[in-house]
Amino acid sequence: MKLNLGAGKQILEGYVNLDLVKARGIDTVWNANRIPYPFPKSHFDEIFCNHILEHVDYLPSVMKELWRISKPKAKIIIKAPYFACSGAFNNPEHKSFLTYKTFDYLQKYWGTFRIIKKRILFTPYGFFKILNPLFNIFPDFYERFLCFIIPCSEIYYELEVIK
């Protein structure tokens, strides 16, 4: 079982597509802030969160719920606007801002997730595409000194659920 949390118009085949609004392809209508979700414990092998986590009221509560509904060793894939990108602040509905180290905290202090991969993503067009590998070699340097000068557009994470 796979969950596409906050599916919107990006309906994924083979996933339970969950969104706040009933639309074509949405399997489950649910507010991501309403916990618990309508799924049993240890239900999903994978959860895809594409530009949804920045909209939730309290990210730690949602992450605890994603842990609850995930099977052991499940994968959680997250894409979100990078905190220094103007797109993160242009939308007044954004409540959380994610950095390169946002999920380091969960790995270190909660012990419920293991970071498999994290990447700084620039727009896939033109010159900026070549910056992806460069700044992912030195992400701490990028985040500390360059992120507001040359802002990337997204942050990408793959987490593994530890149970």
C-alpha positions in Angstrom: 0.0 0.0 0.0 1.2 3.5 -0.9 -0.2 6.9 0.1 -0.1 10.1 -1.9 -0.7 12.7 0.9 -2.1 16.0 -0.4 -2.4 14.6 -3.9 -4.2 17.7 -5.4 -4.1 17.3 -9.2 -1.1 14.9 -9.1 -3.0 11.6 -9.0 -0.7 8.6 -8.7 -1.7 5.2 -9.9 -1.1 2.5 -7.3 -1.5 4.9 -4.5 -4.3 5.9 -2.2 -4.6 9.6 -3.3 -5.7 11.7 -0.3 -6.6 15.4 -0.4 -8.7 18.0 1.4 -11.1 18.4 -1.6 -13.0 15.7 -3.4 -11.9 15.8 -7.1 -11.3 13.3 -9.9 -8.9 10.6 -8.8 -9.0 11.4 -5.0 -9.7 8.2 -3.1 -9.8 9.7 0.4 -11.0 13.2 1.4 -9.3 14.2 4.6 -7.6 17.3 6.2 -4.0 16.5 6.8 -4.2 18.5 10.1 -6.9 16.2 11.4 -5.2 13.4 13.4 -5.6 10.5 13.5 -5.8 9.7 9.8 -8.4 7.2 8.7 -5.9 4.4 8.3 -4.8 1.6 10.7 -1.4 1.4 12.3 1.5 0.1 10.1 -0.6 0.2 6.9 1.6 1.9 4.2 4.9 0.8 2.6 5.4 4.3 1.1 4.1 7.8 1.7 4.6 10.5 -0.9 4.3 14.1 0.3 4.7 16.5 -2.6 4.3 20.1 -1.5 2.0 19.3 1.4 4.0 19.4 4.6 4.6 23.2 4.4 0.8 23.6 4.7 0.2 21.7 7.9 -0.4 23.4 11.2 2.2 21.5 13.2 4.8 19.4 11.4 5.8 17.3 14.4 2.2 16.0 14.9 1.9 15.1 11.2 5.3 13.3 11.2 4.2 11.3 14.3 1.0 10.3 12.4 2.9 9.4 9.3 5.1 7.2 11.5 2.0 5.6 13.0 0.4 4.6 9.6 3.7 3.4 8.1 5.0 -0.1 8.2 8.5 -0.8 9.6 11.1 0.2 7.0 8.5 2.1 5.0 9.8 5.0 2.8 8.5 8.6 3.2 9.3 10.8 0.2 9.1 14.5 0.8 9.3 17.5 -1.6 8.8 21.0 -0.4 9.7 24.6 -1.1 13.2 25.3 0.3 12.9 27.8 3.2 15.1 30.5 1.4 13.1 30.4 -1.8 10.7 33.2 -2.4 8.1 30.5 -3.3 8.2 29.4 0.3 7.0 32.8 1.4 4.8 33.8 -1.5 2.0 31.5 -0.5 0.3 32.8 2.7 -1.0 29.2 3.4 2.6 28.0 4.1 3.1 27.4 7.8 6.3 25.4 8.0 9.6 26.1 6.3 12.0 23.2 5.6 15.8 23.3 5.5 18.5 20.8 4.6 18.6 19.8 8.3 14.9 19.8 9.3 14.6 16.1 9.5 18.0 15.6 11.2 16.2 16.5 14.4 13.7 13.6 14.0 16.5 11.2 13.2 18.7 12.3 16.2 16.1 12.9 18.9 13.1 10.9 18.0 14.8 7.8 16.5 11.7 7.2 14.4 13.1 8.0 11.0 16.4 7.4 9.2 17.4 9.8 6.5 18.2 7.9 3.3 18.6 10.9 1.0 18.3 14.6 1.1 18.9 17.0 -1.8 18.9 20.7 -2.5 17.1 21.1 -5.8 17.4 24.0 -8.2 15.0 24.6 -11.1 15.5 21.9 -13.8 15.9 24.6 -16.5 19.0 26.1 -17.9 22.1 27.2 -16.0 20.7 26.5 -12.5 20.4 22.8 -13.2 24.2 22.4 -13.0 24.1 23.8 -9.4 22.2 20.7 -8.1 25.3 18.4 -7.8 27.6 21.3 -6.9 25.7 22.5 -3.8 24.8 19.0 -2.7 28.5 18.3 -2.3 28.7 21.1 0.3 25.2 21.6 1.6 26.1 23.1 4.9 28.3 25.7 3.2 25.4 26.4 0.8 22.8 26.7 3.5 25.0 28.9 5.8 26.5 31.3 3.2 24.7 31.1 -0.2 21.1 30.1 0.2 19.8 33.7 0.2 22.1 34.8 -2.6 21.4 31.9 -5.0 18.2 30.3 -3.6 17.2 26.9 -4.8 13.6 26.0 -5.3 13.0 22.8 -3.5 14.2 20.4 -0.8 13.9 16.6 -1.3 14.0 14.0 1.4 13.7 10.2 1.6 13.1 8.9 5.1 12.9 5.3 6.3 10.6 4.5 9.1 12.2 2.9 12.2 9.9 0.7 14.3 
